């Protein structure tokens, strides 16, 4: 009855609206009717064709570890007695390469399961891509195809930094994936994952791209999705609606160890660059320019005239490095590499790492309010060496400007400058007030004040006084400070005099 009443009232309302509408139209000049654009109806995607298309190229990977009679190589393994061995066999749990009776005693070698993950076939002749952490430290790698065929795989190469590994199985005519373009991935688009979570082979999950260029502290920026990914999915493909692989499922964010709605995939274009080197040489060669870098905060960017927070702050330049030879200095902010903008600090290592050692490149640095282009030759990556620490100095000075900042500074001796490999800077000998509140301490070296290099206590006083006069009075003063091998900007708010 209630439904009928609602329907009747709706009919009356529609009739009234029609009358009012007709009256309103009669008062307007006659215009020809125009067709209204039809609303686009979109339903949920159907992944069935994609699963049939890509599924055969997804593989299960399990790894084995050789164990001696005294225990396993990396962690202790309890001895298996005859009763336990019989129970495991009754339940169908395999004991690889361990004939009956060999589970007890010393002096034998066997293989035990070490881990499980996923992967996908790159080429019909048997190259397989997966994660480095899936196959790390494995003595034997078994690849199982979707048709249940098993192959012992050879590790062609693995790169821990990007978490990419390439395997080879002795087979031909295999179904291979189609590689997509990760740069075309759009936030909000549907994607699908196929893998072996918890050993459940050929499991399909789906979701959307949640974010791109997600920086998690790793070498590469990740594609973030809400696709359900769990242990065992690692190394499996992330697939778009065109059936193309756009990423390798690699990490999850979890407080429980299980899926919580946030998973991360390595962009496939970055993974392919790594895989090409692994297939060619078995290892990855990366470029380096020899700098340690840090983030540029919004406050520092505004204070030094950079505008927005961008680029990478050079905190240390390695002695003899390409950067030092090119004239890069601690305190510079690298804003471009070979013309490509550095939006965030993690962009620079990736760009330099992708550069081939021996090639010439250009870095654009922001220094004292100006941009400079410096030419350098990229070197091969190697462990960076530490630098020297500052020693003591004489000639202490504490005048009006330095007192306002809470500082006492002193000239550097020739010996100290030689150790620091610099001709500029003054040493802090005492701190209080503003300087103490931001964490400065005796022994720190001030290289520049308000974008002006200082080489003596007198120059420091002059630069500090200028930075606090006129329109700049009361505003924070930026100092470029070195502590040990690291350099960073510090903002000081002068104390009222």
N, C-alpha and C positions, 0 to 999 in steps of 0.2 A: 504494500500500500504506500509506504514511504517512497519507494522508487517511482511509483506511478505519479505521485504528487510532484516530485522533482521533475519528472519528464513533462508533466502538464505545464508547470510553471516555466519551464524552459521554452516550451512551445509559445506560450504567451509572450515571453520576453523577446523571442525571435521575431514574432509578428510585429510587436511594437517597434523593434529596431528597424525592421523593414520599412514601416510607415515613416518613421523619423528619417531614415536614410533617403526614402523617395522624396520627402519634402525638401530635404537639404539639397539633393541633386537638382530639384526643380528650380532652385534659386541660383544655381551656378550656370555659367555658359556651357553649352553642349560641347563635349570633347570626345573624340573617338576612344573607345575602351582599349586599354593596353593590357597585354597578357602579362601576368605576374610571374616572375621566375619561380620555378618549382624548387622546393626545398630539397637539398641533397640528403637522401636517406642512406645512412651507413650502418651496416650491421657488424657484428663481431667477425673477425677473420676466421676462415676455415684452414687449418694447418695440415689437413690430411694429405694433400698433394705434395706439400713440402716435405713431410715425413717420408713419403715414398720416394721422393727425388733425392734427398740428402741422406736419409737414414743408412743406406748401404755403405756410405763412405765414412761412417763414424765407427770407431773401434774401441774395444775395451783393452786396457793395458794393466797387467799385473806384474809386479816385480818380485824377484826372489833373492834371498841372501844366503850365501854359503856359511855354514856354521860348523865349527870344529867340535870335537867331543868335549872339550873343556868349556864350551860356551860360545855364544855368537860374537861376531866381530865388534859390534857396536853397543850391545846391551845384553845383560845377563838373561839366560834362558833356563828355566828349571828342567832338570832331567825328567824324561818320560819313562815311567815304569811300564811293565807289561800290561797291567790291568787298564791303565789309562790309554795305552796304545790300542788295545782291543776295543775299548769303548769308542774311540775316535773312528776306528775303521767301521764299527757297526753303524755309526751315524753317517757314514759316507764322507767323512772329512779326510782329505788326502794328506799323506805325509810324503812330500816330494823326494824322490831318490833315496828313500830310507826303507830298505827291506825289513821285514819283520825281525824283531830282535835287535836291530841296530839302533833303536831309540835309547838304548841304555849303554852305559860304559863310556870309555874314553877312546881316543885314537881313531875316530871316524870323521867323515865329513858329509854333511847333508845340506839340502836347500830348504829354507822355510819361507813362507809368504812374508813379504816385507811391506807391501802397499798396493794400492789399486787406484787407477785413474782412467781417464779417457783420452782420446786423440782423434785425428781425422786424416784421411788419405789425401796427400797433396798431388801425387802423380800416379798414373796407372801402373808404373813399374815399381811401386812399393815404398815411396818416401812418405813418412808419417810425421805429423807435427803434434807436439804435446807440450806440457809444462816441464821446465827443468826440475821442479821439486817433485814431480811424479816419478822420475827415473833416477834422481840423485842417489849415488852410492849403491845402486842396484848391481848385483853380480850377474843376474840374468833377467831379461825382459821378454815377456810373452804378450804378443798381440793377438787378440781374438777378433775375427771379422764378424759382421752381422750374420753370415751364413754358418757360423760356428767353427770355421776353420781356424787353426792356431798356428802361429809362426814364432820362432825365436827371432827377436829383432836385434840388429846391430845399432849401437848408439853412434851416430855420425858426428854429433857435436851437441853441446848444451851451453847455454849462456845464462849464468846465474843472475846477472844484473837485470836482464829483461824477462827472466823466467821462461825462456823459450828453448825447446829441444827438438832435434830432428832425428828420427829413427829410420832404419831401412829394413824391409822384410823381403825375402826372396820369393817374389811373386810377380805376375804380369797380368795385364788386362783387368786391373782392379777399378772399381768405381771411384772417381776422384771428385772432390768438392769443387765448386766454382768460387773463385776469390772475388770478393766485392771491394768497394771503395769506402773505407771507414770515414773519409772526409764528407761523404754524402749522408751519413747517418744523421737523422734529425731527432731531437728530443720529442718524445711522445709517440714515436712510431713503434709498431709491433715488432717484436723479435722472438726468436725461439731458440731453445737450447736442447741438445741431445747429448746424453752422457750416461754414466754408470754410478749414480749416487748410491753410496753404501753397497756397491757391487751389483745393483739392479740394472742390468744391461739394457741399452736402447730405451732409456727413460726420456720422455719428451715433456718439457715444461715451456711455458710461454709467459710473456709480459710485455712491458714497454721500456724504451730507453728513458731513464730518469734524468741523466745528465751526461754531458761530454766533457772531455779534458779535465776529469776529476783527478786532482793531485792528492795522492795518499802517502807521499813521501818516497815512493818508488821512483825508478829511473824514468818510467814512462807515464804519461797521463792515461787514465783509464776511461772506458765507457761504463757508466753506472746504469744498472737496470734493476727492475724488481722481479726478474725471472728467478724462479726457485732454483737455487744452486746449493748443493750440499757436498760434503766430502765424497770424493769419487767422481764428481763432475769436472774436476780440474783437468785442463787440457782439451776439453771438448769444445765444439764450435758454437758460436753465437751467430744465428742465421736470420737474415731479413726476409721480408715477404717475397722477394724475387729469387729466393733460394740460394743467396750468396752468403759466404762466410764473411762477417765483418769484424769478428773478434774471437779471442780464445778465453773461455771462462777460466779465471785464475784465482780470484779471492772473494771472500765474503766478509761482511761486517757482522759480527755476532757476539753476544754476551753469553750465549748458552752453548756455542759450538755448532748449532744448527742454523737453518735459514731464518732470517729476520726481516726479509724484504729489501735487503741491499746487497747486491752482488756486483763484481767488477770484472771487466773483460779487457784483455790487451788488444788495442786496435790492430787489425790484421795487416795494415800497411807497414806498421813498425815491425811486426813479427816477421813479415816476408823479407824485409831488409836483413834481418838477423839470419833467417833461414838460408838465404842465398849465400851468405858468408860461411855458414856452418857446412853447407853442402860442398862449397868450393875448397875450403881449407880446414874444416873441423873446429875452427875457433873464430872469434870475432875480434877484429882490429878496430879500435876507436881512435879518434883524434883527441888531442888535448892542446890547450894553450897555456896551462900552468898558472891558474888563478884559483883562489878560494873565494867564494862568493856568499852573499847573504841577501836577505830581503830588504826592499826599500819601503819604508812605512809612509803613510800619507803625510804625517807630520814632517818627516825629513824631506820628502819631495817638495812640499810647499815651502819649507824653510830655505832650501838651497836654490829655489827657482826652477825646479824640474817640472812643476805643475802637478801632474797626476802621479800616483804611485805606480811605477813601471821600472823595468830593467833589473839588473843584478848588481848589487854593490860589491865592488872588489875589496875584500878585507885583507888579502895577502897575495903578493905576486912572487912566484917561485923563482929563485935565482937561476939565471941561465935559460929560462923558459922562453917560448915564442912571445908571450905577452910582455916580458921584461925587455926583450930585444926590440919590440915594436914601440915601447914607450908607455905601456899601460902602468898606472900607478895605483897604489892602495888609496882608496877613497874615490876613485873613478866609479862612475855608474855606467855599465855597458848597456846600451839601449838597443843596439842592433848588431847582428852578426851576418855578414855577407848580404846586407840589405834587408834581412828579415827582422821584424820588430821583436824585442824581448818583452813580452807582456808581464811575465812573472818569472821569478828567479829560476824555476825548474826548466824553463825553455832553453836556457843557454847550454847546460850540459848535454841535452839531447841534440841540439843543433851542432855543437862542436863534435860530439861523439859520432855523429853521422858523417862528418867530413872526413875525407880520405887523407891519411897522413901524407905530408909532402905537398899538399895543395896550398896555394896562396889564398888567403882570405882577408877580409876587412872587418874590423870591429869599430863601432861608433861608440865613443865614450862621452859622457857628460861630465865636464870638469870646470868648476868655478864659473858656472853660468853659461858655458859655451859647449857646443858639440864638436868633437874632433874625430876624423876618420884616420885610423891607424892600420897600416898593412902588416900582415904577419904570415908566417908559414906554419901550418898546422903540423904538430909533431904526433908521434904515436903515444898512446896513453901508457903511463908508468906510475908507480907509487910516488906520491908527492913527498918531498922532504920538508922537515920542519925548519924554522928559522931561529934566530937568536933572540934572547931577551935583553931588555934595556938594562944598563948598569947605572951607577950613580953619577951625578954631575955636580959641578960647583956653580957659583954665580947666582944664587937664589935671589928672586925679586918678587916683591908683593906690593903692588901699588894700588891706586884707587880702582881702576877697572878690574884687576884680578881679584881684589877684595870683594867687589860687588858680585863677582861670580863665585866667590868662596874658594879661590885658588891661590897657591904660591907656586911659581914656576922658576926653572933655572935653565941656563944654556946647557947644551950638550957638548961634551968634549970631543975632540977629534977621534979619540979611540972609540967612544960610544957611537959616533956617527958611522965609523967604519964597521962596527959590529952590526948596526942596524941597516947598513948599506943605504944610507940616505944622507942628504946634505941639508935637510930641513927638520924642524921640530924642536920643541922644548919639553923638558921633563917636569912633571908635577912633583913638588916636594911636600906639599901640605894641602889638605882639603878641609872645608867646613861649609856650613850653610847649603846653598844651592848645589854646589859640586858634590858634597857628601850625600845629599838626598838622592842623586841620580846614580850613585854607585861608583863615582870616580875615586881613585886612591893614589897615594904616592907611588911613583914609578911609572905611571901611565905617561905616554908621550902624546902631546898635542901637536898635530901636523899642520892644521889649518884652523883659522877662526873666521866664520862668516864668509867661506869660500876664498879666503886669502891665506896663502902659504905663510908660515912663520918659521924663522930660522934662529931666532934669539928671543930672550925675554923682552927686550925693548920692542921688537917687532910684534910680539904677542900683545904687549900693552897697547901699542898704537892701533892694532887691528881690533882689539876688544873695545877700546874707547870709541872708535869710529862706529862699531856695530851697535852701540848703545846710545848714540846721539840723535838729535833731531826727530824725524818721523819714526825712527826705529826704537826710540826710548820706551822702555817697559816691555818690549817684545822679546821672545826667546832668541838666544844666540846659539847658532849651531857650531859645534866643535868637531873636528875630525880627529878621533883619538885612537891610538895604537896601544894595545896591551899584548905583550908577547908577540906572536905572529899575526894577530887578528886586528883588523881596523874596522871601526864603526862610527857612525854619526851619533852625537849626543846633543840634546837640546837643554840649555841652561836658562832658567828664568832669573835674571839679575835681582839681587836683593835691593830693597829700597834704601837709599842713602839718607 
